[in-house]
Amino acid sequence: MTQDDWGNIKQRLLKTMGQNNFTTWIDPLVPGSVTDGIATLQVPTNFFGNYVSQNFSDLILHELRNEGVDASRLNFALTPKTSNNAVKSSSPVAAAPKAEKRGSPVTTAPLDPRFSFDNFVVGKPNALAHAAAKRVAEGGPVTFNPLFLYGGVGLGKTHLMHAIAQELRMRKPDMNVLYLSAEQFMYRFVQALRDRKMMDFKEIFRSVDVLMVDDVQFIAGKDSTQEEFFHTFNALVDQHKQIIISADRAPTDIKDLEDRVKSRLQCGLVVDLHPTDYELRLGILQSKVEMQRKTYPGLEVDEGVLEFLAHRITSNVRVLEGALTRLFAFASLVGREINMELTQDCLADVLRDSERKISVEEIQRKVSDHYNIRLSDMIGPKRLRSYARPRQVAMYLCKQMTSRSLPEIGRRFGGRDHTTVMHGVKRIEELKVSDGQIAEDLELLRRALES
Ligand SMILES: Nc1ncnc2c1ncn2[C@@H]1O[C@H](COP(=O)(O)OP(=O)(O)OP(=O)(O)O)[C@@H](O)[C@H]1O
């Protein structure tokens, strides 16, 4: 495709996506060839390519076709090293100021401008995580190190991490803030080893003021990466530099992570993003509707639709958000208002999928929270009554509320035999009749899980 074609396409993308998204994600793209219906775009990093591919490829393809380019797929290729200048300065892969001076650029992963504190809806399940994130984003003296944020899929960990990084950049532009995923940490480490540039690597990571590593569970089982991470971590803590980590579970629950790393990760503030409750989901939907209205002005949502979605889609916020985006796009395409009928038509598959989709993990979490024990103790081998009873309650709920078989449930409870699960389920069935407290616990837990 020609530069002119690309110029026109960019103009239109700017209009539909808004300046922020455009500058961050579209401007750095370099157009390449179109062969057999596949249009190639050059990107500065793989992560960048993945992000654009996941979030904007439909839009880009649509505009390519509008421009008469015969493309049905996009291919993202890394910008060749020899043409580094093709990566525009407006790229979000910005070099942090301090390291630039030393000639060793610390590149931070792209930050999504939508993932700001302003756009983060706070409710009971995430209030503590939000407060802690806000505190470190002030960039004041380090009070807890590291801040460890964890929670299940799509509950807002990355959102909070990006919000912290962006707020810090705004408040303290001189601070050297490095945000990256654990996968990128490993990738850079391996690359440094391969290119014999370990000293540079160490220098870069030890020169940051704030280190933020997303999805740290990724380094579990990767011994040398863990080792290097441990040393980097210690060096930064010794210098009183803030470290912020996220993971999908608590440090103690990350398998194949060395004990010394686990204990390091726990020595600051560990906060949990709990699964959303109905009120939070409704709040998030209301806030996302406001955003959708910017793209689709004039589209109204009938009363009851958001409440219905908040009730029915309980799995995670990403699914909730996706459902809303689809609903608005669909309504605008068919020119209909967003009412219950359209919602059920358009989201039939999502609604079907979310029916009774309660996971074993969710039950384990809820039950361990309820009885105030650690998830690892519930799943682990200890036989103390204070762990065994909640374990049996969780097994019972898994049997009742999921479609998992007894052997499957056993496996997820630390590899227990199906007869153990059967025994547990039976015991709770008996207690439900004879023990008022257990009956009440079960009722409370069931309601919490269904909300
Ligand atoms: N409290 C919230 N307010 C507004 N949006 C939210 C909230 N929680 C999550 N989201 C949105 O849900 C989506 C998923 O969130 P995010 O990517 O941060 O999840 P995650 O916890 O990092 O999940 P994963 O483990 O899959 O990486 C994002 O679009 C995010 O903006």
The ligand as a MOL file (V3000), in Angstrom:
LIG
                    3D

  0  0  0     0  0            999 V3000
M  V30 BEGIN CTAB
M  V30 COUNTS 31 33 0 0 0
M  V30 BEGIN ATOM
M  V30 1 N -12.7730 -1.7960 38.6140 0
M  V30 2 C -12.7210 -1.6420 37.2900 0
M  V30 3 N -13.1660 -0.5030 36.7090 0
M  V30 4 C -13.1370 -0.3570 35.3840 0
M  V30 5 N -12.6630 -1.2700 34.5220 0
M  V30 6 C -12.1980 -2.4130 35.0280 0
M  V30 7 C -12.2090 -2.6570 36.4330 0
M  V30 8 N -11.6890 -3.8910 36.6530 0
M  V30 9 C -11.3720 -4.3790 35.4440 0
M  V30 10 N -11.6710 -3.5010 34.4620 0
M  V30 11 C -11.4990 -3.6750 33.0070 0
M  V30 12 O -11.5500 -5.0630 32.7240 0
M  V30 13 C -10.6200 -5.4040 31.7240 0
M  V30 14 C -9.6970 -6.4790 32.2540 0
M  V30 15 O -8.8590 -5.9340 33.2630 0
M  V30 16 P -7.2930 -6.2450 33.3880 0
M  V30 17 O -6.7000 -6.4550 32.0300 0
M  V30 18 O -6.6900 -5.2050 34.2460 0
M  V30 19 O -7.3820 -7.6310 34.1350 0
M  V30 20 P -6.2500 -8.5020 34.7970 0
M  V30 21 O -6.6430 -8.6620 36.2100 0
M  V30 22 O -4.9080 -7.9600 34.5000 0
M  V30 23 O -6.4880 -9.8740 34.0550 0
M  V30 24 P -5.4540 -10.9670 33.4680 0
M  V30 25 O -5.0650 -11.8050 34.6340 0
M  V30 26 O -6.2880 -11.7120 32.4870 0
M  V30 27 O -4.3200 -10.2430 32.8490 0
M  V30 28 C -9.8910 -4.1260 31.3590 0
M  V30 29 O -10.4560 -3.5950 30.1950 0
M  V30 30 C -10.1360 -3.2100 32.5450 0
M  V30 31 O -10.1780 -1.8660 32.1670 0
M  V30 END ATOM
M  V30 BEGIN BOND
M  V30 1 1 1 2
M  V30 2 1 2 3
M  V30 3 2 2 7
M  V30 4 2 3 4
M  V30 5 1 4 5
M  V30 6 2 5 6
M  V30 7 1 6 7
M  V30 8 1 6 10
M  V30 9 1 7 8
M  V30 10 2 8 9
M  V30 11 1 9 10
M  V30 12 1 10 11
M  V30 13 1 11 12
M  V30 14 1 11 30
M  V30 15 1 12 13
M  V30 16 1 13 14
M  V30 17 1 13 28
M  V30 18 1 14 15
M  V30 19 1 15 16
M  V30 20 2 16 17
M  V30 21 1 16 18
M  V30 22 1 16 19
M  V30 23 1 19 20
M  V30 24 2 20 21
M  V30 25 1 20 22
M  V30 26 1 20 23
M  V30 27 1 23 24
M  V30 28 2 24 25
M  V30 29 1 24 26
M  V30 30 1 24 27
M  V30 31 1 28 29
M  V30 32 1 28 30
M  V30 33 1 30 31
M  V30 END BOND
M  V30 END CTAB
M  END
